[in-house]
Amino acid sequence: MSMSQFTHIVRRVAVVLCVFSPAIASAQSAAVAYPAPAPKAQTAPAKVALPAAIDAAFKKAYPKATIKNVSKEMEDGKEVYEVESIDNGMARDIVYLPGGTVVSYEEAISIASLPAAVTAAVKTRYPKATISIAEKLFEKGVMNYELILKGADVTEVTLAPNGTWISPPIKK
């Protein structure tokens, strides 16, 4: 390659660099200049208005309870309202039909208030276990007890008031 050919190539490269380098620099700075979009702010779920019949039924049954949350759901093809509340430091969740009829409820209870048959059944099957949480469950006209256990190979069990095992224990 001759010196003139070399010079000619160098000039062309220089022209290309001069023409395109501002565009490249601009594109690079433009990419850096745009910050990532901010994450969308989480919005609280919309408050659900409690139908008057449910409000009246709840206040009559639990006059000292405080409502923490109300949600509207579909259960077995029916519209229901779940009312989460606190009463004397104990949690209670009640599911109502719009007319105020109770469908089901769960309420935290003291371990000491469990029926003797329930605690005896747990001690017989899981002698090293301790009951850490106890809840009374009412559903479809039946009362049961749901217990959270520590020191057993299961974490949760459900028993009838007479100590009969209702649900298979939930393994850890």
PyMOL commands that set and color helices and strands:
alter all, ss='L'
color gray80, all
select helices_A, chain A and resi 3-33+52-61+111-113+116-125
alter helices_A, ss='H'
color red, helices_A
select strands_A, chain A and resi 66-75+78-87+90-96+102-109+130-139+142-150+154-159+165-171
alter strands_A, ss='S'
color yellow, strands_A
deselect
rebuild
show_as cartoon
